[in-house]
């Protein structure tokens, strides 16, 4: 390897990450580690770069090296948690979550990740509790909202799941999965008109207005929806 240039590692690594030159990040960090195998800046950034390129086992090795010095080092624990999640090693993911939550019980990312790991191990009711806690701290957290909705649907609690899907749509209107899943929940409840509107991406409040128009004018809900869309298109021309 060539000698490493004399420049600030943090500044150089930021430039490389911003440019999405992850192979260059890996090479740069490896050069730093030749000089100092315990360089935490190099280990943290190398674990992140390995994670981004999908080298999850290598990412974990870097985290473990950093954790030899401090078993509770937050950056390393978080990176390891994410890599373990990708490898479906859910029991170890839970261990990482417990470390993070023991330091900060308001760590929303750790709460959601722990919830997902509990889902994966069949503990769905416990997962719901974690998503509730996460949403108390951040009511717009899409990961918590979506996982709450999906878990409720899985448990057959379709009516309870629908408002969570709807809130996801409010925050991320282009996130089509929320519309599809909400439509499926309505189908399970035997509410075909609502399922149709949900599949079109219509949110609950607007769906009620469309259904009211349909009743008032003695239209089908589908006709009322198409008419509303046509009128909106004319207004926007």
C-alpha positions in Angstrom: 0.0 0.0 0.0 1.1 3.6 -0.7 1.8 5.8 2.3 -1.3 7.6 3.6 -1.4 11.3 2.7 -1.0 13.9 5.4 -4.6 15.1 5.8 -7.3 15.1 8.4 -8.9 11.6 8.4 -12.4 12.9 9.4 -12.5 15.5 6.7 -11.2 13.1 4.0 -13.7 10.4 5.1 -16.6 12.8 5.0 -15.6 13.8 1.4 -15.4 10.1 0.4 -18.8 9.2 2.0 -20.5 12.3 0.5 -19.1 11.2 -2.9 -20.3 7.6 -2.3 -16.8 6.3 -2.9 -17.2 3.5 -0.5 -14.3 1.4 -1.9 -12.1 4.4 -1.4 -13.4 4.7 2.2 -12.5 1.1 2.9 -9.0 1.5 1.4 -8.4 4.7 3.4 -9.5 3.1 6.6 -7.3 0.0 6.0 -4.3 2.3 5.6 -5.1 4.0 8.9 -5.3 0.7 10.6 -1.9 -0.4 9.3 -0.5 2.5 11.4 -2.8 2.0 14.4 -4.9 -1.2 14.5 -7.0 0.3 17.3 -7.8 3.6 15.5 -11.5 4.1 16.5 -12.2 6.6 13.7 -10.9 4.0 11.1 -12.8 1.1 12.7 -16.1 3.0 12.9 -16.0 4.3 9.4 -14.8 1.0 8.0 -17.7 -0.8 9.7 -20.1 1.7 8.2 -18.6 1.3 4.7 -18.6 -2.5 4.9 -22.3 -2.3 6.0 -23.2 -0.1 3.0 -21.6 -2.4 0.5 -23.2 -5.4 2.1 -20.2 -6.9 3.7 -22.0 -7.5 7.0 -19.7 -10.0 8.6 -16.7 -7.7 7.9 -18.7 -4.8 9.4 -19.3 -6.9 12.6 -15.5 -7.8 12.8 -14.7 -4.0 12.9 -17.3 -3.4 15.5 -16.0 -6.2 17.7 -12.5 -4.8 17.4 -13.8 -1.4 18.6 -15.8 -3.1 21.4 -12.7 -4.8 22.7 -11.7 -1.4 24.2 -15.2 -0.4 25.3 -18.0 -3.0 25.2 -20.6 -0.3 25.4 -19.2 2.0 22.7 -22.4 3.3 21.1 -21.3 3.7 17.5 -19.9 0.2 17.3 -23.0 -1.3 19.1 -25.3 0.4 16.6 -23.4 -0.7 13.5 -23.1 -4.2 14.8 -26.9 -4.3 15.6 -27.7 -3.2 12.0 -25.3 -5.8 10.5 -26.7 -8.6 12.7 -30.2 -7.6 11.6 -29.2 -8.0 8.0 -27.8 -11.5 8.8 -31.1 -12.4 10.6 -29.2 -13.1 13.8 -32.1 -11.8 15.9 -31.0 -13.0 19.4 -27.7 -11.1 19.0 -29.6 -8.1 17.7 -31.6 -8.1 20.9 -28.4 -8.1 23.0 -27.2 -5.0 21.1 -30.6 -3.3 21.7 -30.4 -4.0 25.4 -27.0 -2.4 25.6 -28.2 0.8 23.8 -31.4 1.0 25.8 -29.5 0.5 29.1 -27.7 3.7 28.2 -30.7 5.6 26.8 -34.1 4.1 27.2 -35.4 6.8 24.7 -33.3 5.5 21.8 -36.1 5.3 19.2 -34.0 3.4 16.6 -33.1 0.8 19.2 -36.7 0.4 20.3 -37.9 -0.1 16.8 -35.1 -2.5 16.0 -35.8 -4.5 19.1 -39.4 -4.6 18.1 -38.6 -6.0 14.7 -36.3 -8.6 16.3 -39.1 -9.6 18.6 -41.4 -10.0 15.6 -38.9 -12.2 14.0 -38.7 -14.5 17.1 -42.5 -14.7 17.3 -43.1 -12.3 20.2 -45.5 -10.0 18.5 -47.3 -8.6 21.5 -44.0 -7.6 23.0 -43.1 -6.0 19.7 -46.3 -3.9 19.8 -45.2 -2.5 23.2 -41.9 -1.4 21.8 -43.5 0.3 18.8 -45.9 2.1 21.2 -42.9 3.3 23.3 -41.1 4.5 20.1 -44.2 6.4 18.9 -44.6 8.1 22.3 -41.2 9.6 21.7 -41.6 10.2 17.9 -45.2 10.0 16.7 -44.0 10.4 13.0 -41.5 7.6 13.0 -42.5 5.8 9.8 -40.6 2.5 10.8 -42.5 2.3 14.1 -45.8 3.2 12.4 -45.5 0.7 9.6 -44.2 -2.1 11.8 -47.0 -1.5 14.3 -49.6 -1.6 11.4 -48.1 -4.8 9.9 -47.9 -6.5 13.3 -51.5 -5.6 14.1 -52.6 -7.0 10.7 -50.7 -10.2 11.3 -52.5 -10.6 14.6 -55.8 -10.2 12.9 -56.4 -6.7 14.4 -57.2 -5.2 11.0 -59.3 -2.3 12.3 -56.6 -1.2 14.7 -54.0 -1.4 12.0 -55.7 0.9 9.5 -55.0 4.3 11.3 -51.3 3.5 11.4 -51.2 2.8 7.6 -53.1 6.0 7.1 -50.6 8.0 9.2 -47.8 6.6 7.1 -49.5 7.8 4.0 -49.9 11.2 5.5 -46.1 11.4 6.2 -45.0 9.6 3.0 -47.7 9.9 0.3 -45.7 8.0 -2.3 -45.1 5.0 -0.1 -47.4 2.6 -2.0 -47.0 -0.3 0.4 -49.0 1.5 3.0 -51.9 1.9 0.6 -51.7 -1.7 -0.5 -51.6 -3.1 3.1 -54.4 -0.8 4.2 -56.5 -2.0 1.3 -55.9 -5.6 2.3 -56.9 -4.8 5.9 -60.2 -3.4 4.6 -60.8 -6.5 2.5 -60.3 -8.7 5.5 -63.0 -6.7 7.2 -65.3 -7.1 4.2 -65.4 -3.4 3.4 -64.9 -3.5 -0.3 -65.6 0.2 -1.0 -63.0 1.2 1.6 -60.6 -1.4 0.2 -61.1 0.1 -3.3 -60.4 3.7 -2.1 -57.4 2.6 0.0 -55.9 0.9 -3.1 -56.1 4.2 -4.9 -54.1 5.9 -2.2 -57.0 7.7 -0.7 -56.7 8.6 3.0 -59.4 8.0 5.5 -60.7 11.5 5.8 -61.0 11.9 2.0 -62.5 8.4 1.7 -65.3 9.5 4.0 -66.1 12.5 1.8 -66.1 10.4 -1.3 -68.5 7.9 0.3 -70.8 10.8 1.4 -70.9 12.2 -2.1 -71.7 8.7 -3.4 -74.6 8.3 -1.0 -75.9 11.9 -1.6 -75.9 11.5 -5.4 -76.8 7.8 -5.4 -73.5 6.9 -7.2 -71.3 3.9 -6.6 -68.2 4.7 -4.6 -66.0 3.9 -7.6 -68.0 6.4 -9.8 -67.8 9.1 -7.1 -64.0 8.6 -6.9 -63.5 8.7 -10.6 -65.7 11.9 -10.9 -63.7 13.6 -8.1 -60.4 12.7 -9.8 -61.8 14.0 -13.1 -62.9 17.3 -11.5 -59.5 17.7 -9.7 -57.7 17.1 -13.0 -59.8 19.9 -14.7 -59.1 22.3 -11.9 -55.3 21.7 -12.1 -55.1 22.3 -15.9 
